[in-house]
Amino acid sequence: MVYLKLFLFLLYASILSGCAETPERKPNLLLLYMDDLRPQLSCYGRSHMQTPNIDALAREGILFANAYCNVAVCGASRASMLTGIRPTKNIFRDYKVFVQEDAPNAVTLPQLFKENGYTTISNGKIYHHLDDREGDWDEIWRPYAFDENPEGLAPTDWWQSLWRDYLLPENDSVYRETNRGPAYEKAAVPDSAYIDGLLTQKVMRDLERLKESKQPFFLTAGFISPHLPFNAPARHWDRYPEGEIHQPYNNFVAKNAPAISNKEPAELYQYNGIPRRPEMVGDSLARTLIHGYYATVSYVDALIGEILGKLKTLELDQNTIVVFVSDHGYNLQEHTLWAKWTSHRTSMQVPLIISAPGLPKNRTTDALVELVDIYPTLADLCGLEIPKGQIEGESLLPILKDPDVPGKAHILINNRNGYTLKTPKYCYTEFIRPEDDKTIARMLYDHEFDPDENENISEMPGMEEVVSDLHRRLFDSYGANIFGK
């Protein structure tokens, strides 16, 4: 009897010990950060590109069908998303931006996680510049950047001289001699050969190392693709028969669009063999460029599959939030435009998928959201307090819990001197001269009836009240961004 009582006492003590409160480990965060990716994916109801691994991720989480960047150029968009601050007349203006110069007092997203006990690792292109906000990370890595180099260059300068990453000797030679090269490359190499393949191997090594850590992690994979040049292993080019590559049906300037709206950046024309004017890009070259874009997207999709497979094999998927997002969209000859940084939807709409343990799976939300919302969302998911007075976005956690929750009434997107108010129905832009803050042109597209933005209706009879209302909302809500702060 005595032994029985002792046994019961020890059993009860053991149960109490197991039920005692212990610190719960915060969720990990894996950020899959794309460059120049438009939401032309199967999970978005489009069949142009083959992306089975991204589609599988969408089935594991929430897909945002109406997500937009706040500025459609890489450096500024990344600065905005990672600070939760929208662009203004004075900050986050172009691709060359340094966060540490434009917003020196901001608590950035990786800084917030680092200060709350997370191991933070920047792999690949996260901030535009390798040497921006270096203190935000426990580790910074980009392929080649920290290798010994014959010129003795600093890592950021060495990276700048290599990032276009041609593997065919004839292309690499031209690139090294002229800092130019072709706009695309098809090489019979394994997936691990190009920069994004090297990045993937590093991320998977990090996952193995972090598996043994007692700290939660904020791990990033900043892919270059599908940024120009469209370089990808031959097997991904071969997934798309040439006869199935088509130019967009709306390869024309939108009807009634102001001339300023079709001013595209010169990015494409920095490559060899590209005519200096968009109308001179012939049909054959256009289809090859589109083919190259598709190939690079499928290439990164395969790499993402490797990373997510490793995450699952290590059983880290059970406590890891995965965010898949792009810094902005991309034009593939729609309205005769190439690349980004325009006030058309093709430049501004982005794919966004968030998968997190305990949240609904395989759901799509039509809620209107913007990239500045990502900062407070991730802080909310991980139980971190956001800096007061800084964050201009809103947490998406209510939408993640219930994808039927409505999104925002409007958001702001700024490209050069075009300020766009996007609502669920309309996309309204005013082009404002910075010298005197005078509106010199405007555009209005009805996304319910004209989702591809083929006719500017801002000056059409009967639209006066709509334009007046959108103008008021733009300046009432975002006047500080327009006039500078």
C-alpha distance (Angstrom), angle and dihedral (degrees) to the residues before:
residue distance angle dihedral
M1 . . .
V2 3.79 . .
Y3 3.80 90.4 .
L4 3.80 90.9 49.4
K5 3.82 91.5 52.4
L6 3.80 90.7 48.1
F7 3.80 91.0 49.6
L8 3.82 92.0 50.3
F9 3.80 90.8 47.2
L10 3.80 92.4 52.1
L11 3.82 91.6 45.4
Y12 3.81 91.4 51.1
A13 3.82 91.2 47.6
S14 3.77 89.8 50.6
I15 3.81 92.0 51.9
L16 3.80 91.4 48.8
S17 3.78 90.5 49.2
G18 3.79 91.2 51.4
C19 3.79 91.1 49.8
A20 3.80 94.0 48.4
E21 3.78 114.4 116.3
T22 3.81 113.5 -95.0
P23 3.79 126.4 179.5
E24 3.79 108.3 -88.7
R25 3.79 113.7 -133.3
K26 3.78 112.1 -117.0
P27 3.81 116.7 -120.4
N28 3.78 119.6 -92.0
L29 3.79 121.2 -121.2
L30 3.81 127.5 -139.0
L31 3.81 114.9 -172.7
L32 3.82 115.8 -162.6
Y33 3.80 100.5 -166.7
M34 3.81 118.0 -169.2
D35 3.79 128.8 -163.9
D36 3.84 119.7 -138.9
L37 3.81 96.4 -10.7
R38 3.80 118.1 155.9
P39 3.82 119.3 -158.9
Q40 3.81 92.8 -108.4
L41 3.81 92.3 129.6
S42 3.79 134.0 127.3
C43 3.79 91.2 -112.0
Y44 3.81 86.4 58.3
G45 3.77 91.2 54.4
R46 3.79 95.2 -99.2
S47 3.79 124.9 119.8
H48 3.80 101.0 -163.4
M49 3.78 98.5 101.5
Q50 3.79 134.0 37.6
T51 3.82 108.8 -125.3
P52 3.83 108.3 151.1
N53 3.81 95.1 158.1
I54 3.80 95.3 50.4
D55 3.80 88.0 46.0
A56 3.82 89.2 52.4
L57 3.81 90.1 51.4
A58 3.80 89.1 52.7
R59 3.81 88.8 56.0
E60 3.81 88.0 56.0
G61 3.78 95.4 53.0
I62 3.79 149.1 4.8
L63 3.80 120.7 -51.7
F64 3.81 116.6 -152.7
A65 3.79 108.6 -145.9
N66 3.81 95.1 -174.5
A67 3.79 106.3 42.9
Y68 3.79 120.1 140.4
C69 3.78 136.5 -173.6
N70 3.80 118.9 -125.4
V71 3.80 93.9 -131.1
A72 3.80 125.3 14.8
V73 3.79 101.0 -134.0
C74 3.78 124.6 84.5
G75 3.81 107.6 -120.4
A76 3.78 95.3 43.4
S77 3.81 94.2 42.3
R78 3.79 92.6 51.6
A79 3.80 91.6 46.8
S80 3.80 90.0 51.3
M81 3.80 95.8 46.8
L82 3.81 94.9 45.2
T83 3.80 93.3 49.5
G84 3.81 99.1 35.3
I85 3.82 88.1 -128.4
R86 3.81 123.0 127.4
P87 3.81 120.1 -131.0
T88 3.81 118.8 -97.5
K89 3.76 138.0 -171.9
N90 3.80 87.3 -84.4
I91 3.82 108.6 33.8
F92 3.81 138.4 46.2
R93 3.79 92.6 18.1
D94 3.81 106.6 148.0
Y95 3.80 147.0 -2.2
K96 3.82 94.3 -78.8
V97 3.81 95.5 63.8
F98 3.81 122.3 133.4
V99 3.81 113.9 -154.1
Q100 3.80 89.8 -150.5
E101 3.81 89.1 60.7
D102 3.81 102.1 38.1
A103 3.82 97.3 39.3
P104 3.82 106.8 15.6
N105 3.81 94.2 162.4
A106 3.79 97.2 47.6
V107 3.78 120.5 117.9
T108 3.80 100.0 -134.8
L109 3.78 124.9 -147.4
P110 3.83 95.3 -106.6
Q111 3.80 90.1 44.1
L112 3.81 90.2 54.3
F113 3.80 91.3 52.0
K114 3.80 93.3 44.7
E115 3.81 91.6 51.2
N116 3.80 88.8 51.9
G117 3.78 96.1 57.0
Y118 3.81 101.4 -87.8
T119 3.78 124.3 137.6
T120 3.81 103.1 -125.7
I121 3.80 120.7 -157.7
S122 3.80 125.1 -179.3
N123 3.81 110.1 -156.6
G124 3.78 118.4 179.7
K125 3.78 123.4 -23.8
I126 3.80 111.1 -7.0
Y127 3.79 104.3 132.6
H128 3.78 108.1 27.0
H129 3.80 91.6 -117.1
L130 3.77 122.6 56.4
D131 3.81 90.9 -143.4
D132 3.81 98.2 47.9
R133 3.82 117.1 113.6
E134 3.79 92.7 -12.5
G135 3.80 91.4 171.4
D136 3.81 91.2 66.1
W137 3.79 90.8 75.6
D138 3.76 137.9 61.2
E139 3.78 86.7 -152.0
I140 3.81 135.7 14.6
W141 3.79 121.4 -164.6
R142 3.78 137.9 168.1
P143 3.79 126.5 168.2
Y144 3.82 111.8 -87.7
A145 3.82 93.8 -5.3
F146 3.80 96.3 110.5
D147 3.79 97.2 34.6
E148 3.77 118.5 114.3
N149 3.78 109.8 -92.8
P150 3.80 129.9 -164.0
E151 3.80 93.7 -127.5
G152 3.81 93.9 53.7
L153 3.81 90.4 -127.3
A154 3.78 124.2 169.0
P155 3.84 113.1 -100.2
T156 3.81 94.1 -104.4
D157 3.83 92.3 50.9
W158 3.80 92.9 44.6
W159 3.81 89.5 50.4
Q160 3.80 90.9 50.2
S161 3.80 89.8 55.5
L162 3.83 93.8 52.6
W163 3.81 111.3 29.1
R164 3.81 96.1 100.8
D165 3.80 84.9 67.4
Y166 3.80 107.4 -161.5
L167 3.80 112.9 -172.5
L168 3.80 100.0 -175.0
P169 3.84 106.5 90.0
E170 3.81 94.8 -132.2
N171 3.82 92.0 53.3
D172 3.80 94.3 42.8
S173 3.79 91.2 51.3
V174 3.80 93.4 52.7
Y175 3.80 91.2 45.8
R176 3.80 94.0 51.9
E177 3.80 92.4 47.1
T178 3.81 99.7 43.1
N179 3.84 106.5 15.6
R180 3.79 85.0 -122.7
G181 3.78 132.8 95.6
P182 3.79 142.4 155.7
A183 3.79 120.7 -51.1
Y184 3.80 91.8 -121.0
E185 3.79 142.7 20.7
K186 3.79 133.7 -162.5
A187 3.80 111.2 -164.7
A188 3.80 130.3 173.5
V189 3.80 94.2 -125.9
P190 3.81 134.9 124.2
D191 3.80 120.3 -95.1
S192 3.79 90.1 -104.9
A193 3.81 93.5 62.3
Y194 3.80 103.1 77.5
I195 3.81 125.0 66.3
D196 3.79 94.3 -95.5
G197 3.80 90.2 51.9
L198 3.80 90.5 52.7
L199 3.79 88.6 48.0
T200 3.79 90.9 52.9
Q201 3.80 92.4 52.7
K202 3.80 89.7 51.4
V203 3.82 93.0 49.5
M204 3.80 91.2 50.9
R205 3.81 90.9 49.8
D206 3.78 88.3 50.8
L207 3.79 91.4 52.6
E208 3.81 90.8 53.6
R209 3.79 90.4 49.9
L210 3.80 95.0 44.1
K211 3.80 91.1 49.6
E212 3.80 87.4 73.7
S213 3.80 95.0 45.7
K214 3.77 123.8 105.3
Q215 3.80 90.0 -147.8
P216 3.80 126.2 82.4
F217 3.79 113.7 -117.7
F218 3.80 140.9 -137.1
L219 3.81 101.4 -156.0
T220 3.80 123.6 179.0
A221 3.78 136.2 -161.6
G222 3.79 108.5 -166.6
F223 3.80 106.6 -171.3
I224 3.80 122.5 -159.8
S225 3.81 94.7 -154.5
P226 2.94 135.6 119.9
H227 3.82 85.4 30.3
L228 3.80 116.2 108.2
P229 2.95 131.1 -55.3
F230 3.78 93.3 59.1
N231 3.81 96.2 -139.8
A232 3.80 118.6 163.7
P233 3.81 139.9 146.5
A234 3.80 112.7 -83.7
R235 3.81 93.8 -112.9
H236 3.79 90.6 67.6
W237 3.79 92.8 49.7
D238 3.79 87.9 50.5
R239 3.80 91.6 58.0
Y240 3.81 87.8 75.2
P241 3.82 118.4 59.7
E242 3.79 108.7 -140.7
G243 3.78 91.7 -124.9
E244 3.81 90.2 61.6
I245 3.80 95.1 57.3
H246 3.79 111.4 98.5
Q247 3.77 135.5 179.8
P248 3.80 117.8 -122.7
Y249 3.78 116.1 -85.5
N250 3.83 89.9 -130.5
N251 3.78 97.9 59.9
F252 3.79 89.7 144.5
V253 3.78 137.0 89.1
A254 3.80 109.9 -87.9
K255 3.78 112.6 -99.6
N256 3.82 112.4 -94.8
A257 3.82 91.5 2.0
P258 3.83 113.7 151.2
A259 3.79 114.8 -112.1
I260 3.81 91.7 -117.6
S261 3.81 90.1 63.3
N262 3.80 91.8 65.0
K263 3.77 96.5 53.7
E264 3.78 102.6 120.6
P265 3.81 127.7 -171.1
A266 3.77 119.1 -100.7
E267 3.81 93.5 -120.8
L268 3.80 97.6 116.6
Y269 3.79 92.1 46.6
Q270 3.80 92.2 60.8
Y271 3.81 88.4 78.3
N272 3.78 128.6 84.3
G273 3.78 118.1 -99.4
I274 3.81 95.7 23.1
P275 3.83 118.2 122.6
R276 3.78 116.2 -123.6
R277 3.81 95.8 -119.9
P278 3.82 126.7 53.3
E279 3.80 93.7 -130.8
M280 3.80 88.1 60.3
V281 3.82 93.7 60.4
G282 3.79 99.6 106.1
D283 3.79 124.8 -140.4
S284 3.81 95.1 -104.6
L285 3.82 93.6 50.9
A286 3.81 91.1 44.2
R287 3.80 91.7 54.2
T288 3.81 90.9 47.6
L289 3.81 90.8 52.3
I290 3.79 91.6 48.9
H291 3.81 89.0 47.1
G292 3.81 89.5 52.8
Y293 3.79 92.0 49.9
Y294 3.81 90.9 52.0
A295 3.81 91.2 47.9
T296 3.81 93.1 52.5
V297 3.81 91.6 48.8
S298 3.81 91.6 51.8
Y299 3.80 88.7 46.3
V300 3.81 92.6 56.0
D301 3.80 90.3 43.3
A302 3.81 88.9 59.6
L303 3.81 90.3 49.2
I304 3.80 91.6 49.6
G305 3.80 87.5 52.8
E306 3.81 89.2 57.0
I307 3.81 92.5 50.2
L308 3.79 94.6 46.9
G309 3.80 89.8 45.7
K310 3.80 90.4 54.3
L311 3.81 90.6 47.0
K312 3.80 89.7 55.1
T313 3.81 95.6 42.9
L314 3.80 89.3 54.7
E315 3.84 89.4 47.2
L316 3.80 88.8 -124.5
D317 3.79 90.3 125.3
Q318 3.81 88.6 78.4
N319 3.81 91.6 69.9
T320 3.80 104.5 22.6
I321 3.80 129.9 100.8
V322 3.80 110.8 -145.8
V323 3.81 119.5 -156.5
F324 3.79 119.8 -171.5
V325 3.80 113.9 -171.9
S326 3.79 144.1 142.1
D327 3.79 128.0 -136.1
H328 3.83 91.4 -127.5
G329 3.79 143.1 -31.4
Y330 3.79 130.2 -89.7
N331 3.80 139.9 -129.9
L332 3.79 118.2 -131.1
Q333 3.83 97.8 -172.9
E334 3.82 95.8 -56.3
H335 3.81 105.6 149.9
T336 3.86 85.8 3.8
L337 3.82 89.1 -69.3
W338 3.79 131.1 133.1
A339 3.82 129.3 -165.4
K340 3.83 121.5 -0.1
W341 3.81 145.7 -76.6
T342 3.79 94.5 95.5
S343 3.80 129.8 119.1
H344 3.79 93.0 -116.7
R345 3.78 121.6 110.1
T346 3.81 92.4 -115.9
S347 3.81 88.6 65.5
M348 3.78 96.4 43.3
Q349 3.81 110.0 39.4
V350 3.80 116.0 87.6
P351 3.80 138.4 -173.1
L352 3.79 114.2 -109.9
I353 3.81 126.1 -179.9
I354 3.80 124.5 170.6
S355 3.79 121.1 -170.9
A356 3.79 119.6 -178.2
P357 3.81 135.2 163.7
G358 3.78 112.3 -95.8
L359 3.80 95.6 18.2
P360 3.82 126.7 108.7
K361 3.79 118.3 -80.3
N362 3.78 134.6 -143.5
R363 3.79 94.2 16.1
T364 3.79 132.1 135.8
T365 3.78 125.7 -152.5
D366 3.80 125.9 -160.2
A367 3.81 91.3 -161.5
L368 3.80 113.7 135.5
V369 3.83 108.1 -118.3
E370 3.81 138.6 163.3
L371 3.79 134.4 -146.6
V372 3.82 94.1 -107.2
D373 3.82 84.6 68.7
I374 3.80 91.8 68.7
Y375 3.82 95.4 73.2
P376 3.85 96.7 57.3
T377 3.81 90.8 38.7
L378 3.80 94.3 57.8
A379 3.79 91.9 42.3
D380 3.81 88.7 51.7
L381 3.82 93.3 48.3
C382 3.80 90.7 51.5
G383 3.80 97.3 41.6
L384 3.82 95.6 -113.6
E385 3.79 124.7 146.9
I386 3.80 113.7 -122.6
P387 3.83 121.0 -134.2
K388 3.78 112.2 -91.7
G389 3.77 119.2 -112.4
Q390 3.80 95.6 9.4
I391 3.81 111.7 79.6
E392 3.81 116.3 84.4
G393 3.80 95.9 177.7
E394 3.79 128.9 79.5
S395 3.79 129.5 -126.8
L396 3.79 114.2 -98.2
L397 3.79 92.3 -155.1
P398 3.84 93.8 109.1
I399 3.82 88.6 54.6
L400 3.79 92.2 45.3
K401 3.79 89.4 54.4
D402 3.81 93.0 44.5
P403 3.83 115.1 16.7
D404 3.82 90.2 -165.4
V405 3.81 91.4 68.2
P406 3.83 108.2 112.8
G407 3.79 119.2 -111.0
K408 3.77 131.1 -139.9
A409 3.78 126.7 -39.6
H410 3.80 89.5 -133.8
I411 3.81 144.1 -14.3
L412 3.81 135.5 -157.5
I413 3.79 126.5 -118.9
N414 3.81 121.7 179.6
N415 3.80 124.3 -164.9
R416 3.79 116.4 174.0
N417 3.81 103.0 -54.9
G418 3.80 95.3 -19.4
Y419 3.81 115.4 102.8
T420 3.79 114.3 -165.1
L421 3.79 128.7 -161.3
K422 3.80 107.7 -161.1
T423 3.80 117.8 -165.2
P424 3.81 127.1 173.7
K425 3.83 88.4 -94.0
Y426 3.80 108.1 24.3
C427 3.77 140.4 44.8
Y428 3.81 109.2 -157.5
T429 3.81 123.6 -179.3
E430 3.78 132.1 -176.0
F431 3.79 119.3 -166.3
I432 3.78 106.4 -145.4
R433 3.79 125.1 -164.6
P434 3.81 106.1 -129.7
E435 3.82 95.6 -148.2
D436 3.81 94.7 65.4
D437 3.85 103.9 4.9
K438 3.80 90.1 -117.9
T439 3.81 120.9 152.7
I440 3.81 107.8 -122.1
A441 3.82 100.9 173.4
R442 3.78 141.2 0.3
M443 3.79 142.2 -162.1
L444 3.78 133.5 -157.5
Y445 3.78 126.2 -172.8
D446 3.78 126.4 -179.1
H447 3.80 104.6 -140.3
E448 3.78 93.1 -166.7
F449 3.81 93.4 60.2
D450 3.81 101.4 19.4
P451 3.83 108.3 29.8
D452 3.81 92.0 162.0
E453 3.82 92.3 54.8
N454 3.78 98.5 -125.8
E455 3.81 97.8 151.8
N456 3.78 129.4 40.9
I457 3.82 106.0 -142.6
S458 3.81 99.2 179.7
E459 3.82 92.5 110.6
M460 3.79 98.1 37.9
P461 3.82 118.1 120.4
G462 3.79 111.6 -98.8
M463 3.81 94.6 29.9
E464 3.79 96.4 89.2
E465 3.81 96.0 100.8
V466 3.80 92.7 45.9
V467 3.81 91.8 50.3
S468 3.80 91.8 46.1
D469 3.81 91.7 51.0
L470 3.81 93.9 47.0
H471 3.81 91.2 46.6
R472 3.81 90.6 52.8
R473 3.79 92.9 47.6
L474 3.82 92.0 47.9
F475 3.80 94.0 53.7
D476 3.80 97.6 35.3
S477 3.80 92.9 51.8
Y478 3.79 101.8 33.2
G479 3.79 107.1 22.1
A480 3.81 91.3 120.5
N481 3.82 90.0 56.0
I482 3.80 92.7 47.2
F483 3.80 97.6 46.5
G484 3.80 96.3 35.0
K485 3.78 135.0 -102.2
